[in-house]
Amino acid sequence: MLIAFNKPYGVLCQFTDRSQPPRPTLAGYGLPPGVYAAGRLDHDSEGLLLLTDDGGLAHRLTDPRHKQPKVYWVQVEGDPGEDQLQALRCGVELNDGRTLPAQVERLDTPALWPRDPPVRFRKTVPDAWLAITLREGRNRQVRRMTAAVGLPTLRLVRVAIGGQRLDGLAPGQWRAC
């Protein structure tokens, strides 16, 4: 079984949370029993999360050797220059080593659901949207990459993993693939 889930902002990619007070988890969305997240999506990120009850499938989706492309729409603070975009395309040096090259292009503001809480807005600082495709999945990688080139991430939405896409799922909704 493979489930595509649109993870809302502020939800953990697990079914339990022992912190006090507990944070929202996947348990509140009526997902089928026996599935677990194939990969992670940070608490402060949104979008496509795949869940499965098949360990082999989870491995193929998440193991870096299989290099499944992951597509993110990223709102960044600032107006990206060609040198910043090229740095992302070539790979960025992070504290845990150089990233693989990424596909990066500017994106018109996408039609997305409103985020709660909303992204901060500053009249004096421009922002822009990028489509970033990665073939690896380090901890908070997109955020660290954009910060490394001087473009802090304001909002991050994963829209695709391999051949699976969000395709109109609202936050908190899921479908069997």
Secondary structure, 3 states (H helix, E strand, C coil): CEEEEEECCCCCCCCCCCCCCCCCCHHHHCCCCCCEECCCCCCCCEEEEEEECCHHHHHHHHCHHHCCCEEEEEEEECCCCHHHHHHHHHCCEECCEECCCCEEEEECCCCCCCCCCCCCCCCCCCEEEEEEEECCCCCCHHHHHHHHCCCCEEEEEEEEECCEECCCCCCCCEEEC
